[in-house]
Amino acid sequence: MAASPPDHIGKDTLVGWAWKPGFGRSPVPGTQAQAGALVEAWVKTGGGVS
């Protein structure tokens, strides 16, 4: 079973690469936990994929 969008964004190690991209690359702003929380709030307020 696939992870929910908040879990995928907030906990998946491949997605987490965006915040730890390696030498010579700039990470995206914020943290992976913050991104997961934003997606969770979005889903709870009616967002989502149909």
C-alpha positions in Angstrom: 0.0 0.0 0.0 1.3 3.4 -0.9 2.0 6.0 1.8 -0.4 8.9 2.3 0.8 12.2 0.7 1.7 13.7 4.1 3.7 10.6 5.0 5.4 10.5 1.6 6.4 14.1 1.7 7.2 14.2 5.4 9.1 10.9 5.9 10.2 9.3 2.6 14.0 9.2 2.3 14.0 9.8 -1.4 11.9 13.0 -1.0 14.2 14.0 1.9 17.0 14.3 -0.5 15.7 17.7 -1.4 16.8 18.9 2.1 20.1 17.1 1.9 21.0 17.2 -1.8 24.8 16.7 -1.4 27.9 18.6 -2.2 27.5 21.7 -4.4 23.7 21.8 -4.3 21.5 24.0 -2.3 18.7 22.5 -0.2 15.1 23.6 -0.5 13.9 26.0 2.2 12.3 24.7 5.4 12.5 21.1 6.6 11.0 17.8 5.4 8.8 17.7 8.6 7.5 21.2 7.8 6.6 20.2 4.3 4.8 17.1 5.5 2.9 19.2 8.0 1.8 21.6 5.2 0.6 18.7 3.0 -1.2 17.2 6.0 -3.0 20.6 6.6 -3.8 20.9 2.9 -5.4 17.4 2.9 -7.4 18.0 6.0 -8.8 21.2 4.6 -10.2 19.5 1.5 -7.1 19.3 -0.7 -6.1 16.0 -2.2 -5.8 13.9 -5.3 -8.9 12.6 -6.9 
